[in-house]
Amino acid sequence: MATNLPKTMRGQFLDAFKKPYTLRCVSLPNPTSQHEILIKVDAASYCHTDFVLAEGQMPGFPRSFPHIGCHEFAGTIVSHFESPSSTASTFKIGDKVGVPGRAFHACGACFECQGSKDPVSRDEPGYSVYCAHAENNGLSRDGGFAEYAVVDAQQLAPIPASMTAVEAAPLMCAGITIYAALKRCQLQPGQRVGIMGCGGGLGHLGLQYAVKMGLRVIGIDAADGPLKLAKSLNTGARIVDARTENAADIIQQVGVEDGKKDRGEMGLDAVIILPENQSAFDYGMALLKTHGTCVVVSFPEKGFHVSAHDIVFRDISIIGSLVGSNKMLREMLNFSAEHNIRAIARSFPLSKLNELVEEYHKGEGGKLVVDMALDTS
């Protein structure tokens, strides 16, 4: 147990939907049950889901106001609940950890926790990020837009020594989500993948991961800022402006490169859909070869229209991808450290979270992160 902890902390609170955050002091939270750990938040990354939540577009969340958002953050362990059977004891005071929002207090007993049939993202029996009974930091309970947060030891991942908290925080949702989506494509090195929305928070990380996985990558976006950011990475991926290049032309070019003449053989093996608009979904589906896979990550309020013709006559598989397991989270962090994969991010102090949100709405791509070291007053 750490000593000399403060009795209060500052946090940015949502007091109602469609309102700015309010900075104020509250009592310091404490670990009170099995697996709970108190961390000093070092960095907290802003996600599109934070915006969706604040707008009231996630039914049932938050459970109540006031609410502290952020489900992708990183920090330093300062205390934990003492219990011989708690996984909290596997972490020491001072350890640097990354915190995804899912899954706080997984039940340990449901179908998912006892070992679901998911072949791609599965933890050992006893814990699952897909547990329907678990809570989520930043959604159903308080998250990382505060100086301290109570988290579940089972959801944590050690941060590699070569990585800072500001670098790790965006990987706790954006990183693990796009990494898991690429894994769900189940591709082999040399196969082709397309990333719709390649210049956004997830997309620009996906470009880096996919190239380092040995895939042949086409990134597609339709806005100047994200396209500029995607091109600046110099990953070797082909970057396409969907406003000026159509899917049919890309398919023909890919077919020539691959020496294919039959339309069914021409195109991409998989695409990942990150934007929430129908045009991006349609563009991605059009890029696929017969028997291709479409991995849907975004969840627009009104859903997507799906062509039965694509599913029946082209045998296109459409699957969803939410997050990865804790095991995959650790794999992703080590992969990121090994290949020097980082988010392109801009940092703000906690006190200027509302300014960060204003920047988010400009749609310039990359990630925006609260760096607690920038605001120590």
C-alpha positions in Angstrom: 0.0 0.0 0.0 1.4 3.4 -1.0 1.6 6.1 1.6 1.1 9.8 1.4 -1.7 9.5 -1.1 -3.9 12.7 -1.4 -7.4 12.7 0.0 -8.8 14.3 -3.1 -8.2 14.3 -6.9 -9.2 16.4 -9.9 -11.4 14.9 -12.6 -13.3 16.0 -15.7 -17.0 15.3 -15.2 -19.9 14.9 -17.6 -22.9 16.3 -15.8 -25.4 15.9 -18.6 -25.5 14.9 -22.3 -24.3 17.3 -24.9 -22.6 19.5 -22.3 -18.9 20.4 -21.9 -16.8 18.6 -19.3 -16.5 20.2 -15.8 -13.2 20.1 -13.9 -13.5 19.7 -10.1 -12.1 18.0 -7.1 -13.7 14.9 -5.5 -12.6 12.4 -2.9 -9.9 9.9 -3.9 -11.4 6.5 -4.8 -10.1 3.4 -3.1 -9.9 -0.3 -4.0 -12.6 -2.1 -2.0 -12.9 -5.6 -3.4 -11.1 -8.5 -5.1 -8.8 -7.7 -8.0 -9.1 -3.9 -7.5 -6.1 -1.6 -8.0 -5.8 2.1 -7.6 -3.6 3.8 -10.3 -2.3 7.3 -10.7 -3.4 8.1 -14.3 -0.5 9.3 -16.4 -2.2 9.6 -19.8 -5.8 9.3 -21.0 -6.7 9.0 -24.7 -9.9 10.4 -26.3 -11.9 7.9 -28.4 -14.9 8.4 -30.8 -16.9 6.4 -28.2 -16.3 9.2 -25.7 -18.1 11.5 -28.1 -20.9 9.0 -28.7 -21.4 8.6 -25.0 -21.4 12.3 -24.3 -24.0 12.8 -27.0 -26.3 10.3 -25.4 -26.1 7.8 -28.3 -25.2 4.8 -26.1 -28.5 3.7 -24.5 -27.9 2.8 -20.9 -24.6 4.6 -20.5 -23.4 6.2 -18.5 -25.4 4.7 -15.6 -25.6 8.0 -13.8 -24.3 11.6 -13.7 -21.8 13.0 -12.9 -19.5 10.7 -14.9 -15.8 10.5 -15.6 -15.2 9.2 -19.2 -12.2 7.6 -21.0 -11.8 3.9 -21.5 -8.2 4.0 -22.9 -5.6 5.1 -20.4 -2.4 4.3 -18.7 -0.9 4.9 -15.3 1.2 3.9 -12.3 0.0 1.5 -9.6 -0.2 3.2 -6.2 -2.3 0.7 -4.1 -4.3 -2.4 -4.4 -6.8 -4.5 -2.4 -5.1 -7.0 -0.2 -6.3 -10.5 -0.8 -4.3 -13.8 -1.1 -6.5 -14.9 -4.1 -6.5 -11.6 -5.8 -4.7 -11.1 -9.1 -3.9 -7.6 -7.9 -0.9 -9.2 -6.0 0.7 -10.0 -9.4 1.3 -6.3 -9.8 3.6 -4.2 -7.6 3.4 -0.6 -6.4 5.1 1.5 -9.1 4.3 -0.8 -12.0 3.4 1.0 -15.2 0.2 -0.4 -16.8 -2.2 0.1 -19.6 -6.0 0.0 -18.9 -8.6 -0.8 -21.5 -12.2 -0.1 -20.6 -13.3 -3.7 -20.7 -13.9 -5.7 -18.5 -14.1 -4.5 -14.9 -15.2 -7.3 -12.6 -15.9 -10.0 -15.1 -18.2 -12.6 -13.5 -15.8 -15.5 -14.0 -18.7 -18.0 -14.4 -20.6 -17.2 -17.6 -20.1 -18.9 -21.0 -17.6 -16.3 -22.1 -15.6 -16.3 -18.9 -15.4 -20.1 -18.9 -14.0 -20.2 -22.4 -16.0 -19.1 -25.4 -15.6 -20.6 -28.9 -14.0 -17.4 -30.2 -10.9 -18.8 -32.0 -9.1 -15.5 -32.3 -9.4 -13.5 -29.1 -9.7 -15.8 -26.0 -8.4 -15.6 -22.5 -7.9 -18.5 -20.1 -11.1 -19.7 -18.3 -12.1 -17.3 -15.5 -12.0 -14.0 -17.3 -13.3 -12.6 -20.6 -13.5 -9.1 -22.0 -16.8 -10.2 -23.6 -18.4 -11.0 -20.2 -21.9 -9.5 -20.4 -22.0 -9.0 -16.6 -18.8 -7.0 -16.5 -18.6 -3.2 -16.1 -16.5 -0.9 -18.2 -14.2 1.9 -17.1 -15.3 5.1 -18.8 -18.7 3.8 -19.8 -20.7 2.2 -16.9 -18.2 3.3 -14.3 -15.6 6.1 -14.0 -12.6 6.1 -16.3 -9.4 7.8 -17.0 -10.2 11.5 -17.3 -9.1 12.0 -13.7 -5.9 12.0 -11.7 -6.6 8.5 -10.2 -8.8 5.6 -11.1 -9.8 2.2 -9.7 -9.2 -0.6 -12.2 -9.4 -4.4 -12.3 -6.0 -6.2 -12.2 -7.4 -8.8 -14.6 -7.9 -6.1 -17.4 -4.4 -4.6 -17.1 -1.3 -5.1 -19.3 2.3 -4.1 -18.4 3.6 -1.3 -20.5 6.9 -2.2 -22.3 9.9 -0.4 -20.9 10.5 1.4 -24.3 7.0 2.9 -24.3 5.7 6.0 -22.5 2.2 6.3 -20.9 1.3 8.8 -23.6 2.3 6.3 -26.3 0.5 3.4 -24.5 -2.8 5.1 -23.8 -4.1 5.2 -27.4 -3.3 1.5 -27.8 -5.7 0.5 -25.0 -8.7 0.9 -27.3 -7.6 2.1 -30.8 -4.6 -0.2 -30.8 -6.1 -3.4 -29.5 -9.3 -2.9 -31.6 -7.6 -2.5 -34.9 -5.0 -5.2 -34.0 -7.8 -7.6 -33.2 -9.7 -6.7 -36.4 -6.6 -7.6 -38.4 -6.3 -10.9 -36.6 -9.9 -11.7 -37.4 -9.2 -11.3 -41.1 -7.1 -14.5 -40.7 -4.7 -13.6 -43.5 -1.3 -14.9 -44.4 1.7 -12.7 -45.2 1.4 -11.5 -48.8 -2.4 -11.4 -48.9 -4.2 -8.1 -49.4 -6.2 -6.1 -46.9 -7.9 -2.7 -47.2 -8.5 -0.3 -44.3 -11.4 2.0 -44.7 -10.7 5.2 -42.7 -7.0 4.7 -42.8 -6.1 8.2 -41.4 -8.2 8.1 -38.3 -7.2 7.0 -34.8 -7.6 3.2 -35.5 -6.8 3.4 -39.2 -3.3 4.9 -39.0 -2.3 2.3 -36.4 -3.8 -0.4 -38.6 -1.6 0.7 -41.5 1.4 0.2 -39.4 0.3 -3.2 -37.9 -0.8 -4.6 -41.2 2.5 -3.8 -43.0 4.5 -5.2 -40.2 2.4 -8.4 -40.3 3.6 -8.8 -43.9 0.3 -8.0 -45.6 -0.1 -5.9 -48.8 -2.1 -2.9 -47.6 -4.4 -0.4 -49.3 -5.6 2.4 -47.0 -8.7 4.4 -48.1 -9.9 7.7 -46.7 -11.9 10.7 -47.9 -10.7 13.7 -46.1 -7.6 15.9 -46.5 -6.2 15.8 -43.0 -6.5 12.0 -42.5 -5.1 11.3 -45.9 -2.1 13.6 -45.3 -1.4 11.8 -41.9 -1.7 8.3 -43.5 0.8 9.3 -46.3 3.2 10.8 -43.7 3.7 7.4 -42.1 5.6 6.2 -45.1 4.6 2.6 -44.3 4.7 1.4 -47.9 1.0 1.0 -48.0 -0.9 2.4 -50.9 -3.1 5.3 -49.8 -6.2 6.0 -51.8 -8.4 9.1 -51.9 -12.0 7.7 -52.2 -13.2 11.0 -53.6 -11.0 10.7 -56.7 -10.4 6.9 -57.2 -13.2 4.4 -57.5 -13.2 0.8 -56.3 -13.5 -0.6 -59.8 -10.3 1.0 -61.0 -8.4 -0.2 -57.9 -9.7 -3.7 -58.5 -8.4 -3.6 -62.1 -5.0 -2.4 -61.0 -4.7 -5.0 -58.3 -5.8 -7.7 -60.8 -3.0 -6.6 -63.2 -0.4 -6.7 -60.4 -1.5 -10.1 -59.3 -1.8 -11.5 -62.8 -5.5 -12.2 -62.4 -8.1 -11.8 -65.2 -11.3 -13.3 -63.7 -13.3 -10.7 -61.7 -13.8 -13.2 -58.9 -10.0 -13.5 -58.3 -9.4 -9.8 -58.5 -9.5 -7.5 -55.4 -8.7 -7.7 -51.8 -8.8 -10.7 -49.4 -10.2 -8.7 -46.6 -11.4 -5.1 -45.7 -11.8 -3.5 -42.4 -14.6 -0.9 -42.0 -13.9 1.9 -39.6 -16.0 4.8 -40.7 -19.7 5.0 -39.8 -21.1 6.0 -43.2 -22.7 3.7 -45.8 -20.5 4.9 -48.6 -17.4 3.6 -46.9 -19.0 0.3 -46.3 -20.1 0.0 -49.9 -16.7 1.0 -51.2 -15.0 -1.6 -49.0 -17.4 -4.4 -50.1 -16.7 -3.5 -53.7 -13.0 -4.0 -53.2 -13.3 -7.6 -52.1 -12.6 -10.6 -54.3 -15.0 -13.5 -54.2 -14.9 -15.4 -50.8 -13.4 -12.2 -49.2 -14.0 -11.1 -45.6 -15.4 -7.8 -44.4 -14.6 -7.0 -40.8 -17.0 -4.4 -39.4 -15.6 -2.3 -36.4 -17.9 0.7 -36.5 -21.4 0.7 -35.2 -23.5 3.6 -36.7 -26.7 4.3 -34.9 -28.8 3.3 -38.0 -26.6 0.3 -39.0 -25.4 -0.6 -42.5 -27.4 -1.7 -45.5 -26.0 -5.1 -46.7 -26.4 -6.5 -50.2 -27.7 -10.1 -50.1 -26.1 -10.5 -53.6 -22.6 -10.0 -52.1 -23.3 -12.6 -49.4 -25.0 -15.2 -51.6 -23.4 -14.9 -55.1 -19.9 -13.7 -54.1 -19.7 -15.6 -50.8 -18.5 -12.5 -48.9 -18.3 -13.1 -45.1 -19.2 -10.2 -42.9 -18.0 -10.4 -39.3 -17.8 -8.0 -36.4 -14.9 -7.1 -34.2 -15.1 -5.3 -30.9 -11.9 -5.6 -28.9 -9.2 -8.2 -28.1 -8.6 -10.4 -25.1 -6.2 -9.5 -22.4 -3.8 -12.0 -23.8 -4.1 -10.3 -27.2 -3.7 -6.9 -25.5 -0.3 -8.0 -24.2 0.6 -9.4 -27.6 -0.3 -6.2 -29.3 1.8 -4.1 -26.8 4.8 -6.3 -27.4 4.3 -6.2 -31.1 4.1 -2.4 -31.0 7.3 -2.2 -29.0 9.2 -4.6 -31.2 8.2 -2.8 -34.4 8.2 0.8 -33.0 4.5 1.2 -33.8 3.1 4.4 -32.2 0.0 6.5 -32.6 0.4 10.0 -34.1 -0.9 12.0 -31.2 -1.3 15.5 -29.8 -1.3 16.0 -26.1 -3.3 18.3 -23.9 -3.4 19.0 -20.1 -6.4 17.6 -18.1 -7.6 21.1 -17.6 -8.0 21.6 -21.3 -10.1 18.5 -22.1 -12.8 20.6 -23.7 -10.3 22.2 -26.1 -9.1 18.6 -27.0 -12.7 17.8 -27.9 -12.9 20.9 -30.1 -9.8 19.6 -31.9 -11.4 16.2 -32.3 -14.3 17.7 -34.2 -11.9 19.2 -36.8 -11.3 15.6 -38.0 -7.6 15.9 -38.7 -6.9 12.2 -37.9 -4.6 10.5 -35.4 -5.2 10.5 -31.7 -5.7 13.2 -29.0 -4.3 12.4 -25.5 -4.5 14.0 -22.1 -1.0 14.0 -20.6 -1.3 14.5 -16.9 2.3 15.8 -16.7 1.3 18.9 -18.7 -1.1 20.1 -15.9 0.4 19.7 -12.4 -1.2 22.8 -10.8 
